Amino acid sequence: MLNHKGFDLWADSYDQTVNACEESNEYPFAGYRQVLGEIYRAVREGDGRKVLDIGFGTGVLAKKLYDNGYTVYGIDFSEKMVEIAREKMPQAVLLWHNFSKGFPALWEAEIFDTAVCTYAVHHLNGEEQVAFLGEVKRHLTGPLFLGDVAFETVEERDRCREAVGEGWDAEECYPVAELLRPAFPELRFQKITHCSGILVLQERRSPVEKGSGQKKIPAVPKGKAPAGCRDLL
Ligand SMILES: C[S@@+](CC[C@H](N)C(=O)[O-])C[C@H]1O[C@@H](n2cnc3c(N)ncnc32)[C@H](O)[C@@H]1O
């Protein structure tokens, strides 16, 4: 698994690598543009203009939202990625932050209309994902979209892993809907390709809550995070 220095080195050629992999419809980036495109459309259909991008990378998705007038906040732990994204989006609020340490304390009082996270959450293991996504949700009034190498079931993931063979990155912990649903019962999954999908975390809010303005932030206990990608069940 790449650390922040690994992503610094990858940053300049990241878009080319992704495009080449996508064009050949291969794991891990088969369907990349469709994943980002669907999330972009869904964000645009929703209410609100303040968006958080978690692990924004070179800013492919964030920049589209930025160009359409969204107020973009983002976190990423690669200095080089932050530099590239900042050049493209000078007015965006971009923070150099490692999300394995949790939600940025600096933004504890911030509330966003929606959050997106594409091809980044798999850098956390299963328990860390639950703890971190729970934290992110406390800062949202709207949906959280996760686009990634992702599956509805463990069986589907394992079938994909077998088909990919040696190229499968066992250190990355790809989100599986049925494993996350006990923590997030509202979770919906949309399959995009043989190896990609979109998870949407959105509470069904009552009309009273919907119109109630500023959201309260309830406390969520932090889970302990063991190393390595382990299933939650
Ligand atoms: C594969 S790239 C995806 C970039 C972009 N979201 C996209 O869809 O093209 C993963 C990004 O997540 C960032 N990242 C990975 N682990 C992270 C962590 N623990 N904290 C903050 N950023 C992280 C990397 O620096 C990188 O920019």
The ligand as an SDF file (V2000), in Angstrom:
LIG
                    3D

 27 29  0  0  0  0  0  0  0  0999 V2000
   -5.9530    6.4200   -5.9340 C   0  0  0  0  0  0  0  0  0  0  0  0
   -5.9090    8.1150   -5.4710 S   0  0  0  0  0  0  0  0  0  0  0  0
   -7.5770    8.6880   -5.8280 C   0  0  0  0  0  0  0  0  0  0  0  0
   -7.6020   10.1410   -6.1360 C   0  0  0  0  0  0  0  0  0  0  0  0
   -8.9610   10.7180   -6.5950 C   0  0  0  0  0  0  0  0  0  0  0  0
   -9.9360   10.6820   -5.5390 N   0  0  0  0  0  0  0  0  0  0  0  0
   -9.4450    9.9930   -7.8210 C   0  0  0  0  0  0  0  0  0  0  0  0
  -10.5540    9.4410   -7.7990 O   0  0  0  0  0  0  0  0  0  0  0  0
   -8.7400   10.0210   -8.8280 O   0  0  0  0  0  0  0  0  0  0  0  0
   -5.9560    8.0500   -3.6850 C   0  0  0  0  0  0  0  0  0  0  0  0
   -5.7530    9.4140   -3.0660 C   0  0  0  0  0  0  0  0  0  0  0  0
   -6.0230    9.2930   -1.6620 O   0  0  0  0  0  0  0  0  0  0  0  0
   -4.9720    9.8810   -0.9370 C   0  0  0  0  0  0  0  0  0  0  0  0
   -4.8460    9.1410    0.3320 N   0  0  0  0  0  0  0  0  0  0  0  0
   -4.6030    7.8200    0.5010 C   0  0  0  0  0  0  0  0  0  0  0  0
   -4.5460    7.5130    1.7910 N   0  0  0  0  0  0  0  0  0  0  0  0
   -4.7690    8.6730    2.4610 C   0  0  0  0  0  0  0  0  0  0  0  0
   -4.8280    9.0130    3.8430 C   0  0  0  0  0  0  0  0  0  0  0  0
   -4.6210    8.1060    4.7770 N   0  0  0  0  0  0  0  0  0  0  0  0
   -5.0900   10.2940    4.1740 N   0  0  0  0  0  0  0  0  0  0  0  0
   -5.2800   11.2360    3.2080 C   0  0  0  0  0  0  0  0  0  0  0  0
   -5.2310   10.9830    1.8880 N   0  0  0  0  0  0  0  0  0  0  0  0
   -4.9740    9.7110    1.5140 C   0  0  0  0  0  0  0  0  0  0  0  0
   -3.7280    9.7500   -1.8150 C   0  0  0  0  0  0  0  0  0  0  0  0
   -2.7490   10.7180   -1.5300 O   0  0  0  0  0  0  0  0  0  0  0  0
   -4.3320    9.9250   -3.1950 C   0  0  0  0  0  0  0  0  0  0  0  0
   -4.3370   11.2740   -3.5860 O   0  0  0  0  0  0  0  0  0  0  0  0
  1  2  1  0
  2  3  1  0
  2 10  1  0
  3  4  1  0
  4  5  1  0
  5  6  1  0
  5  7  1  0
  7  8  2  0
  7  9  1  0
 10 11  1  0
 11 12  1  0
 11 26  1  0
 12 13  1  0
 13 14  1  0
 13 24  1  0
 14 15  1  0
 14 23  1  0
 15 16  2  0
 16 17  1  0
 17 18  1  0
 17 23  2  0
 18 19  1  0
 18 20  2  0
 20 21  1  0
 21 22  2  0
 22 23  1  0
 24 25  1  0
 24 26  1  0
 26 27  1  0
M  CHG  2   2   1   9  -1
M  END
$$$$
